[in-house]
Amino acid sequence: MKTFTLTMLAAAGALSIACSDNSQVDIGTSGSIVSDYAANWDGYAEAHTFADGSDRVRLTLDHNGHGTIEVGDSAALPPPTNPDVGYPAEGWTFTSNSILAQLRPGFRYPVYDTRVETRRLRFGADFHELFAAWCALQTPHCQNCVAYPMDEPYYGCAHRPADGVGLIDPDGQNCMAIDDATGQTVAIDCVKQMLCDQPPPCSCIPSPRLCECSATSCAIPPVPGSDYPVKVDGALEEEGTRLVGTLVINDGTRSTVRLTRH
């Protein structure tokens, strides 16, 4: 994914002229239009740490408001390659599905719906994006075509859980599923079962699963309207060198972010 950088170049002659008439370069500090926020921003979430123990937050925006937001200080996650193993393979707990909605270190989340309202920058992001490539690798499984043939077919990215509700083992070990076509119980990677069968916390009703599947393919669910599950609202301070705002995730997480322009 590209990183957008605001770079300013001046030829020696132009620089000389600028110095002679005491003119100044306007980097855009009024905060009234999106391009005023175009920069690489780096800072932290106040009194908050992400999954890798870091509080770092990075935001990159171009003049049109396109860019990414990244949390933590971890190396980039490798892309998913194995559809039979959950992604990322490590760093999960199995006591609550709220961890699904948290922004994951090592991934640059695209930002959407960037706009300025009353000199406040607002944009959204979607935690589902982390799983987009993994969902696309999945083979859809009909979970009720044999067991409940009179119902409308329902497809998921895994066989239906053996206990009918989701995770079996809170320690993430020895998870099982039922192959609807054969009725046989089969072993399944516990992270995959969590990702396929646990709907993440969501303000929308009904809460979508992480991967939505048809008879032929799986993908992350579309965002309803502009109701992105991750929201940022911030304003420029100190003549445009600082961006201070709030990071909100619909699992209930809310933190103040303080970023410096680079």
C-alpha positions in Angstrom: 0.0 0.0 0.0 1.4 3.4 -0.9 2.4 5.9 1.7 1.6 9.5 0.8 4.2 12.1 1.8 3.9 15.8 1.6 7.2 17.1 0.2 8.2 20.6 -0.5 11.0 21.4 -3.0 12.4 24.8 -3.9 15.0 25.7 -6.6 17.9 27.8 -5.4 16.7 30.8 -7.5 13.1 30.6 -6.2 14.4 30.3 -2.6 16.5 33.5 -3.1 13.5 35.4 -4.4 11.3 34.2 -1.5 13.9 35.4 1.0 14.3 38.8 -0.6 10.6 39.7 -0.4 10.0 38.1 3.0 7.3 35.9 1.6 6.4 32.6 3.4 5.4 29.2 2.2 1.8 28.4 3.1 1.6 24.7 4.2 -2.1 25.1 5.0 -2.9 25.7 8.6 -6.4 27.1 8.7 -7.9 23.6 9.0 -10.9 24.6 6.8 -10.2 22.3 3.8 -9.0 18.7 3.6 -5.6 19.6 1.9 -4.7 21.5 5.1 -4.2 18.1 6.8 -2.1 16.6 4.0 1.0 15.2 5.7 2.6 12.3 7.5 1.4 12.5 11.1 3.1 10.6 13.9 2.2 10.5 17.6 0.4 8.5 20.3 -2.9 7.5 21.9 -3.2 9.1 25.3 -3.3 6.6 28.2 -3.9 3.7 25.8 -1.8 0.9 24.5 -2.5 -1.4 21.5 -2.0 -5.1 21.3 1.8 -4.9 20.9 2.1 -2.7 24.0 2.8 0.5 22.1 0.7 3.6 22.1 2.0 4.9 18.7 -0.5 6.2 16.0 0.5 7.1 12.5 -1.7 8.8 9.9 -0.9 9.6 6.3 -3.1 11.8 4.2 -2.7 13.3 0.7 -4.4 16.5 -0.5 -7.6 14.6 -1.5 -7.9 13.0 1.9 -6.8 9.5 0.8 -4.4 7.7 3.1 -4.0 5.2 5.9 -4.0 5.0 9.7 -1.7 2.6 11.6 -1.5 1.8 15.3 1.3 0.2 17.4 4.9 -0.1 16.5 5.1 -3.7 15.0 6.5 -4.8 11.7 4.1 -5.2 8.8 2.1 -8.4 9.0 2.7 -10.9 6.2 -0.2 -11.4 3.8 -2.4 -14.5 4.5 -1.7 -17.6 2.4 -3.4 -20.5 4.2 -7.2 -20.5 4.2 -7.3 -23.3 6.8 -5.6 -21.3 9.5 -6.9 -18.1 11.0 -5.2 -14.8 10.3 -3.1 -13.5 11.9 -2.3 -16.9 13.4 -1.1 -15.6 16.8 -2.0 -13.0 19.4 -5.7 -14.0 20.0 -7.7 -14.5 23.2 -10.8 -16.7 23.1 -12.9 -15.2 26.0 -14.4 -12.3 24.0 -15.0 -11.4 20.4 -14.3 -7.7 21.2 -10.7 -8.3 20.1 -11.9 -8.6 16.5 -12.9 -5.0 16.4 -9.6 -3.6 17.7 -7.2 -2.1 15.3 -4.3 -4.5 14.8 -0.6 -3.4 14.9 1.3 -4.2 11.7 -1.5 -3.2 9.3 -2.2 0.1 7.5 -6.0 0.6 7.4 -7.3 2.7 4.5 -9.2 5.8 5.6 -12.6 6.7 4.0 -15.1 9.6 3.9 -12.5 12.2 4.7 -14.0 15.6 5.2 -13.7 18.8 7.2 -16.6 20.1 9.3 -16.3 23.4 11.3 -12.5 23.1 11.0 -12.5 19.6 12.3 -11.1 16.7 10.3 -13.3 13.6 10.3 -12.8 10.3 8.6 -13.6 6.6 9.0 -11.8 3.3 8.8 -13.0 -0.3 8.9 -11.3 -3.0 11.1 -12.6 -5.6 8.6 -10.0 -4.5 6.1 -7.3 -6.6 8.0 -9.2 -9.7 6.9 -10.1 -8.8 3.4 -7.4 -10.9 1.7 -8.0 -13.8 4.1 -11.8 -13.9 3.5 -11.1 -13.9 -0.3 -9.1 -17.1 0.2 -12.0 -19.0 1.8 -14.2 -21.7 0.3 -17.9 -21.2 1.2 -19.6 -23.9 3.2 -23.3 -24.3 3.4 -24.1 -24.7 7.0 -27.8 -25.8 6.8 -28.3 -27.2 3.3 -28.6 -30.8 4.6 -29.4 -30.4 8.3 -32.2 -27.9 7.6 -33.1 -28.2 3.9 -36.3 -26.2 4.1 -34.5 -23.1 5.3 -32.9 -20.5 3.1 -29.3 -21.7 2.4 -26.7 -20.0 4.7 -23.1 -20.0 3.7 -20.1 -19.4 6.0 -16.3 -19.6 5.6 -16.2 -22.7 7.8 -18.4 -25.7 8.7 -20.9 -25.0 11.4 -19.6 -25.2 15.0 -20.1 -28.5 16.7 -21.8 -26.8 19.7 -24.0 -24.6 17.5 -22.9 -21.4 19.1 -19.3 -20.8 18.3 -16.1 -21.5 20.2 -15.8 -24.7 22.2 -12.6 -24.3 24.0 -11.8 -20.9 25.7 -8.1 -21.7 25.4 -8.3 -22.0 21.7 -7.5 -25.7 21.6 -9.3 -28.7 20.1 -12.1 -26.9 18.3 -14.5 -29.0 16.3 -17.1 -28.3 13.5 -19.7 -30.4 11.7 -19.6 -31.0 8.0 -23.2 -30.4 7.0 -22.9 -32.6 3.9 -21.8 -35.7 5.8 -22.8 -35.0 9.4 -19.3 -35.8 10.5 -17.4 -33.9 13.2 -14.2 -32.5 11.9 -11.3 -30.7 13.6 -10.9 -27.0 12.8 -8.3 -24.3 13.6 -9.7 -22.4 16.5 -8.7 -19.0 15.2 -10.4 -19.8 11.9 -13.6 -20.9 13.7 -13.6 -17.6 15.7 -13.2 -15.5 12.6 -15.8 -17.4 10.6 -18.5 -17.8 13.3 -18.2 -15.0 15.8 -19.8 -11.7 14.7 -17.6 -8.8 15.9 -19.0 -6.1 18.1 -21.0 -3.7 15.9 -23.4 -0.8 16.2 -25.3 -2.0 13.2 -28.2 -4.5 13.4 -27.8 -7.3 12.6 -24.1 -7.5 13.4 -22.4 -8.9 10.3 -19.9 -11.8 10.5 -16.3 -11.0 9.7 -16.5 -12.8 6.3 -19.8 -12.8 4.4 -20.2 -15.7 2.0 -22.4 -16.5 -1.0 -22.5 -19.9 -2.7 -19.4 -19.0 -4.7 -17.2 -16.6 -2.7 -16.5 -14.8 0.6 -15.6 -11.2 1.4 -15.7 -8.7 4.2 -19.1 -7.1 4.7 -19.8 -3.7 3.1 -20.0 -0.7 5.4 -23.6 0.5 5.7 -23.6 4.0 4.3 -20.8 6.0 5.9 -21.2 4.3 9.3 -17.6 3.2 9.6 -16.9 1.2 12.8 -13.7 3.2 13.4 -14.0 7.0 13.5 -11.5 9.8 14.0 -12.4 13.5 14.8 -9.6 16.0 15.2 -8.5 19.6 14.8 -5.2 21.4 14.1 -3.3 23.1 16.9 -0.1 25.1 17.2 -0.3 26.7 13.7 -1.0 23.4 12.0 1.9 21.5 13.4 -0.2 19.3 15.7 -3.4 17.3 15.2 -5.3 16.4 18.3 -8.5 14.4 18.2 -10.4 11.3 19.3 -10.2 7.8 18.0 -13.4 5.8 18.5 -14.1 2.2 17.8 -17.6 0.7 18.1 -16.5 -1.9 20.6 -16.5 1.0 23.1 -12.9 1.9 22.9 -12.3 5.7 22.9 -8.9 7.5 23.2 -7.4 10.9 22.6 -4.7 10.9 19.9 -2.0 13.5 19.7 -0.1 13.7 16.4 2.8 15.8 15.0 3.2 16.9 11.4 6.2 15.5 9.6 
